[in-house]
Amino acid sequence: MQVQWRSETKDRNSTVSETLYQLASGTRRNLVIQADCSATRRLRLKTRVLFNTYSFDTQTTRGSALVQDLTVALPPFRITARHALFDTETYDNRHYVYENDAWLAYSFPVYDGSGVRNYIIAEAKIGRLLTVWLRYARTHTPNNRLTAAATDEIREKRQEDVKFQVRLAF
């Protein structure tokens, strides 16, 4: 089990004055509680609770996420799945949570707004030389708000992605 508490203060442009640029301090506080349990040699459970607050210009907003991971190892297969619930009031309360992915790939999605994130990845080692990965991920945000950069805009309430990778090692 692990508990982590962080606090960070940064200056940024204040929204109080419309005619002048004035700096004000914004304070973000994060609390992460994580429990990792190997139920058996083949079954592993990992639970994370994330909570944060962001105080800026006399306003405090909150964000939270609950993440449950399940890994099942049945050689030559390994299956990892996640179910995550998140709720943030503003983009300043977003959460970034690392996800398992295919070989040499990574996934670090932002949990912003209110929604559900699920993924499942299956890995199969076929002999000593061949490994295959198949990954499906889905984010559902029923109360979608557009906050991402122009290149990553998500205007739909649901986003899905699929990855397939084959590695042949000599």
Backbone bond lengths (Angstrom), bond angles and torsions (degrees), N, CA, C in turn:
res aa  C-N    CA-C-N  psi(-1)  N-CA   C-N-CA  omega(-1)  CA-C   N-CA-C  phi
1 M - - - 1.444 - - 1.518 108.33 -
2 Q 1.308 116.14 145.23 1.454 121.53 -177.57 1.522 109.38 -140.93
3 V 1.325 115.72 139.58 1.460 122.18 174.65 1.522 107.44 -126.60
4 Q 1.335 115.88 131.95 1.461 119.91 -179.66 1.527 109.08 -132.11
5 W 1.326 116.12 133.64 1.462 123.13 178.01 1.523 107.97 -126.26
6 R 1.334 117.00 128.42 1.459 121.68 178.44 1.518 108.82 -133.04
7 S 1.326 114.25 148.56 1.454 120.47 173.88 1.520 107.53 -137.97
8 E 1.324 117.05 134.57 1.458 121.89 -177.39 1.524 108.63 -139.23
9 T 1.323 116.19 133.47 1.458 121.87 178.24 1.519 109.00 -120.46
10 K 1.347 115.83 129.04 1.456 122.28 179.10 1.517 109.39 -136.31
11 D 1.329 115.12 147.91 1.461 120.11 174.73 1.515 109.92 -87.07
12 R 1.343 115.09 144.81 1.460 121.11 173.89 1.518 108.93 -153.78
13 N 1.309 117.53 170.08 1.457 120.87 -177.51 1.521 110.44 -63.53
14 S 1.316 114.86 133.33 1.448 121.43 -179.47 1.520 110.28 -81.21
15 T 1.309 116.28 152.05 1.460 121.39 177.16 1.523 111.93 -99.56
16 V 1.328 117.10 2.90 1.462 120.94 -177.15 1.523 111.01 -70.28
17 S 1.322 118.33 -46.34 1.459 122.72 -178.13 1.526 109.63 -100.19
18 E 1.338 116.55 129.83 1.453 120.05 179.72 1.515 112.66 -91.60
19 T 1.330 118.40 -16.59 1.466 120.75 -175.27 1.520 113.01 -99.09
20 L 1.306 117.56 -27.24 1.459 121.48 -178.99 1.514 110.61 -122.32
21 Y 1.315 114.65 148.43 1.459 118.68 172.41 1.515 108.27 -83.70
22 Q 1.307 116.01 118.29 1.458 121.33 177.05 1.516 107.80 -124.07
23 L 1.330 114.95 143.20 1.456 120.10 178.20 1.515 110.43 -90.52
24 A 1.314 114.91 144.42 1.464 122.12 173.64 1.520 106.94 -140.37
25 S 1.309 115.74 153.04 1.465 120.64 -179.17 1.522 110.61 -87.70
26 G 1.311 115.21 134.90 1.455 121.83 173.76 1.522 108.41 -113.96
27 T 1.314 117.13 132.50 1.460 121.50 -177.51 1.523 109.42 -116.72
28 R 1.322 114.36 124.91 1.464 121.00 177.00 1.521 108.22 -111.99
29 R 1.329 115.65 129.16 1.461 121.39 177.69 1.522 108.51 -120.11
30 N 1.332 115.91 132.50 1.467 122.23 -177.35 1.516 110.37 -122.70
31 L 1.312 115.53 139.37 1.458 122.55 172.32 1.524 107.65 -128.62
32 V 1.338 116.15 126.20 1.462 121.93 178.14 1.523 107.46 -125.78
33 I 1.323 116.18 126.37 1.461 122.60 174.92 1.518 106.53 -119.44
34 Q 1.317 116.09 126.05 1.464 120.82 -174.24 1.520 110.10 -133.21
35 A 1.307 115.77 136.40 1.462 121.74 175.21 1.519 108.15 -128.69
36 D 1.323 116.19 130.85 1.463 122.78 -178.57 1.526 107.20 -123.93
37 C 1.334 116.80 123.90 1.458 120.77 -174.18 1.520 110.61 -135.50
38 S 1.308 115.87 128.00 1.462 120.65 172.35 1.526 107.45 -95.43
39 A 1.320 116.11 100.74 1.459 120.98 -177.21 1.531 110.82 -66.28
40 T 1.329 115.79 -42.31 1.465 122.35 174.33 1.522 106.71 -141.12
41 R 1.324 116.96 -177.38 1.467 119.17 177.69 1.528 111.38 -65.79
42 R 1.309 116.99 -22.61 1.466 120.88 -175.68 1.519 114.10 -107.01
43 L 1.321 118.17 -9.39 1.461 121.55 -175.45 1.523 110.19 -124.50
44 R 1.327 115.75 126.38 1.470 121.58 179.82 1.525 108.95 -129.56
45 L 1.334 115.75 133.60 1.457 122.85 178.43 1.526 109.20 -118.36
46 K 1.315 115.58 138.75 1.464 120.26 179.16 1.524 107.79 -138.43
47 T 1.329 116.21 124.19 1.459 122.07 -178.86 1.518 109.20 -120.60
48 R 1.332 115.16 135.57 1.464 120.63 177.95 1.516 109.95 -131.53
49 V 1.319 116.24 136.29 1.458 122.65 172.86 1.521 106.27 -119.22
50 L 1.337 116.61 124.21 1.456 122.02 -179.52 1.525 108.51 -119.24
51 F 1.309 115.76 135.41 1.460 121.04 178.28 1.516 108.02 -141.61
52 N 1.336 116.89 139.96 1.459 119.38 175.56 1.520 111.11 -146.63
53 T 1.322 114.28 160.48 1.454 121.90 172.34 1.521 107.54 -130.95
54 Y 1.339 115.71 151.36 1.457 120.57 176.15 1.522 107.29 -133.96
55 S 1.343 115.56 119.48 1.465 121.57 -179.13 1.517 109.03 -109.41
56 F 1.352 116.30 124.54 1.458 121.63 -179.18 1.523 108.43 -156.86
57 D 1.322 116.16 132.50 1.475 121.95 178.95 1.527 111.88 51.68
58 T 1.292 117.53 50.79 1.470 125.68 177.20 1.529 113.48 62.39
59 Q 1.310 118.50 16.23 1.460 121.62 177.23 1.523 108.76 -121.62
60 T 1.335 116.42 136.73 1.465 121.62 177.34 1.518 108.71 -120.12
61 T 1.342 115.16 127.65 1.457 120.99 177.95 1.522 108.63 -116.93
62 R 1.333 115.91 162.35 1.464 121.04 -174.77 1.528 111.17 -130.62
63 G 1.329 114.31 155.26 1.456 120.80 174.77 1.518 109.34 -147.40
64 S 1.327 116.24 148.68 1.463 119.68 179.41 1.528 109.51 -148.25
65 A 1.317 114.35 158.17 1.469 120.81 176.47 1.523 108.50 -151.37
66 L 1.311 115.41 145.74 1.459 123.12 175.39 1.528 106.53 -125.50
67 V 1.328 116.41 122.25 1.463 121.78 -173.46 1.528 108.96 -124.46
68 Q 1.335 116.04 127.58 1.463 121.51 177.67 1.519 108.93 -122.62
69 D 1.337 116.73 121.97 1.459 123.04 177.79 1.522 109.49 -111.25
70 L 1.325 115.30 147.41 1.451 122.89 177.97 1.520 107.41 -138.20
71 T 1.332 116.50 126.92 1.454 121.49 177.48 1.520 108.69 -124.51
72 V 1.334 115.01 129.01 1.460 122.07 178.28 1.521 107.50 -121.28
73 A 1.332 116.53 123.76 1.464 121.99 179.37 1.518 109.03 -111.87
74 L 1.321 115.57 110.77 1.460 122.85 176.40 1.529 106.79 -126.94
75 P 1.346 116.61 83.54 1.468 119.55 -172.77 1.521 111.47 -49.35
76 P 1.316 115.96 133.65 1.463 131.16 12.82 1.528 113.79 -91.61
77 F 1.321 118.86 14.48 1.463 121.95 -178.08 1.518 111.51 -107.07
78 R 1.328 114.96 151.35 1.458 121.81 171.25 1.523 107.29 -140.94
79 I 1.312 116.34 127.48 1.461 121.70 -178.10 1.523 108.08 -121.42
80 T 1.321 115.67 129.91 1.459 122.23 177.35 1.515 108.16 -124.03
81 A 1.328 116.96 133.76 1.461 121.99 -179.85 1.516 109.65 -133.90
82 R 1.332 115.44 153.06 1.470 121.27 178.21 1.514 109.76 -138.31
83 H 1.337 113.85 142.91 1.460 122.18 169.62 1.526 105.95 -129.28
84 A 1.329 116.15 121.51 1.462 120.64 -177.67 1.523 109.72 -129.14
85 L 1.317 115.84 135.46 1.460 123.57 173.62 1.517 107.63 -113.21
86 F 1.325 117.53 135.26 1.461 119.49 -179.94 1.516 110.71 -141.94
87 D 1.327 114.80 151.45 1.461 122.24 179.59 1.524 107.99 -151.78
88 T 1.322 116.84 113.43 1.461 121.68 178.67 1.515 109.06 -127.91
89 E 1.315 115.94 142.60 1.459 120.36 -178.37 1.524 112.20 -78.89
90 T 1.341 117.59 -37.69 1.462 121.70 179.80 1.520 109.54 -138.49
91 Y 1.332 115.72 171.27 1.459 120.65 178.19 1.527 110.99 -65.34
92 D 1.318 117.72 -25.93 1.470 121.37 177.34 1.524 112.02 -66.18
93 N 1.315 117.63 -16.99 1.465 122.04 179.14 1.523 113.05 -100.27
94 R 1.297 118.59 12.96 1.467 122.29 -177.51 1.527 110.99 -61.52
95 H 1.334 114.86 156.78 1.462 122.19 176.45 1.526 108.22 -121.89
96 Y 1.322 116.45 139.69 1.459 122.54 171.58 1.525 106.94 -111.20
97 V 1.326 117.01 126.15 1.452 121.44 -177.90 1.529 108.51 -131.16
98 Y 1.331 116.49 121.99 1.456 122.25 -179.62 1.530 110.95 -63.10
99 E 1.340 116.11 141.28 1.456 121.27 176.24 1.527 110.34 -122.76
100 N 1.341 116.38 145.51 1.461 120.95 173.05 1.515 109.10 -64.15
101 D 1.318 115.29 147.45 1.457 119.79 -176.43 1.518 109.70 -148.26
102 A 1.327 115.81 -176.81 1.461 121.28 178.06 1.528 109.50 -69.49
103 W 1.312 116.17 171.48 1.456 122.89 -177.05 1.524 110.72 -59.20
104 L 1.335 117.52 129.27 1.459 126.34 179.49 1.530 113.90 63.19
105 A 1.300 118.32 13.66 1.458 122.61 174.64 1.525 107.66 -111.79
106 Y 1.301 116.14 159.86 1.462 118.29 177.51 1.520 109.45 -142.73
107 S 1.313 115.06 157.97 1.446 121.95 178.10 1.518 107.98 -141.87
108 F 1.313 115.79 124.85 1.453 122.31 -176.94 1.525 108.24 -139.16
109 P 1.342 118.72 65.42 1.464 120.51 -172.54 1.527 112.23 -71.25
110 V 1.316 114.35 157.81 1.454 120.67 177.02 1.529 108.20 -94.88
111 Y 1.328 115.26 132.97 1.460 121.28 174.45 1.525 106.39 -98.47
112 D 1.326 116.17 105.28 1.458 121.90 -175.75 1.522 109.14 -135.60
113 G 1.310 117.14 137.00 1.457 121.11 -175.58 1.515 109.40 86.34
114 S 1.315 116.09 -150.95 1.466 121.48 177.13 1.515 108.17 -119.19
115 G 1.320 116.09 133.91 1.450 117.04 179.59 1.499 114.25 176.42
116 V 1.338 113.46 -167.88 1.459 123.10 -177.41 1.523 107.53 -132.08
117 R 1.331 116.61 136.70 1.466 122.37 175.96 1.524 107.24 -123.98
118 N 1.336 116.61 127.55 1.456 122.72 177.12 1.515 109.45 -129.07
119 Y 1.305 116.19 146.38 1.456 119.71 168.34 1.513 109.64 -152.27
120 I 1.337 113.88 157.27 1.458 120.98 174.58 1.518 106.72 -141.54
121 I 1.313 115.41 135.32 1.460 120.60 178.40 1.528 107.99 -130.34
122 A 1.313 114.60 131.42 1.463 120.82 178.26 1.523 108.22 -115.34
123 E 1.318 115.35 132.22 1.463 121.97 178.42 1.518 107.86 -121.67
124 A 1.331 115.62 132.79 1.459 120.42 178.92 1.519 108.95 -128.67
125 K 1.338 116.51 123.95 1.466 121.57 173.84 1.510 107.31 -96.91
126 I 1.322 114.60 112.24 1.456 120.60 -177.63 1.526 107.14 -105.72
127 G 1.296 116.06 100.19 1.461 120.64 -175.08 1.523 110.33 72.99
128 R 1.336 115.46 -163.09 1.467 120.02 -179.89 1.511 112.41 -87.50
129 L 1.331 118.22 -18.19 1.458 121.13 -170.20 1.524 114.81 -104.71
130 L 1.306 118.81 -24.13 1.459 121.49 -170.07 1.528 111.38 -116.27
131 T 1.327 115.18 129.92 1.465 121.77 174.78 1.520 107.92 -131.18
132 V 1.328 116.20 137.51 1.464 122.19 -177.54 1.521 108.88 -126.89
133 W 1.355 116.55 136.42 1.459 122.81 176.34 1.518 109.15 -123.06
134 L 1.323 115.85 140.75 1.459 122.72 172.35 1.516 107.12 -135.33
135 R 1.340 116.08 126.05 1.464 120.87 -175.38 1.521 109.62 -132.19
136 Y 1.333 115.29 133.21 1.461 122.30 175.45 1.522 107.47 -127.09
137 A 1.336 116.51 130.26 1.466 121.29 179.14 1.520 109.42 -133.09
138 R 1.338 115.00 148.15 1.462 120.33 -178.86 1.525 109.32 -145.30
139 T 1.324 115.33 134.77 1.461 121.92 173.84 1.516 107.88 -120.29
140 H 1.320 116.21 129.11 1.466 121.43 178.53 1.527 108.19 -121.24
141 T 1.333 116.04 118.95 1.468 121.79 179.41 1.523 108.07 -124.66
142 P 1.328 118.57 93.72 1.473 120.79 -175.74 1.526 113.43 -64.23
143 N 1.326 118.05 -32.19 1.467 121.51 178.79 1.514 109.05 -106.05
144 N 1.317 116.65 59.27 1.456 122.49 -172.34 1.524 111.32 -63.65
145 R 1.341 115.25 136.09 1.459 120.73 169.87 1.516 106.87 -128.83
146 L 1.310 117.27 142.45 1.458 122.24 -174.85 1.520 109.20 -87.44
147 T 1.344 116.89 112.39 1.458 120.10 -178.56 1.510 112.84 -132.47
148 A 1.311 118.76 -12.37 1.456 121.06 -173.47 1.525 111.14 -76.44
149 A 1.324 114.99 167.82 1.451 120.69 176.53 1.532 109.72 -63.56
150 A 1.323 116.67 160.24 1.462 121.34 -174.81 1.529 112.37 -57.76
151 T 1.318 117.78 -32.16 1.461 119.79 -178.63 1.519 112.59 -77.21
152 D 1.336 118.15 -18.12 1.461 122.10 -177.63 1.523 112.62 -117.71
153 E 1.315 117.45 22.48 1.452 119.78 -176.59 1.516 111.33 -61.47
154 I 1.310 115.36 134.21 1.460 121.52 176.42 1.520 106.41 -121.09
155 R 1.310 116.86 106.37 1.455 120.98 -176.89 1.529 111.40 -97.03
156 E 1.301 117.66 -11.25 1.456 121.72 -178.45 1.527 109.71 -89.70
157 K 1.320 115.89 161.24 1.454 120.43 176.78 1.515 111.98 -81.17
158 R 1.342 116.11 -14.53 1.455 120.16 -179.22 1.525 109.29 -135.71
159 Q 1.319 114.67 135.15 1.456 120.72 177.00 1.523 107.41 -126.66
160 E 1.326 116.27 134.10 1.458 121.54 -179.33 1.518 109.14 -130.20
161 D 1.322 116.42 147.58 1.459 119.92 172.82 1.523 109.42 -145.88
162 V 1.321 114.48 149.50 1.461 122.55 -179.30 1.520 107.98 -129.19
163 K 1.332 117.06 136.43 1.454 122.37 175.57 1.521 108.21 -127.59
164 F 1.319 114.66 140.49 1.464 121.34 176.13 1.520 106.47 -135.90
165 Q 1.306 116.37 129.50 1.459 119.89 -177.71 1.526 109.28 -141.40
166 V 1.340 114.75 140.01 1.455 122.11 176.29 1.521 107.38 -124.15
167 R 1.323 116.97 132.37 1.465 121.47 176.79 1.527 108.99 -121.90
168 L 1.308 114.35 127.14 1.448 121.63 175.88 1.530 107.02 -113.93
169 A 1.323 116.62 110.78 1.475 121.52 -176.51 1.513 109.68 -103.42
170 F 1.323 114.97 133.69 1.472 120.64 178.94 1.499 110.88 -103.95
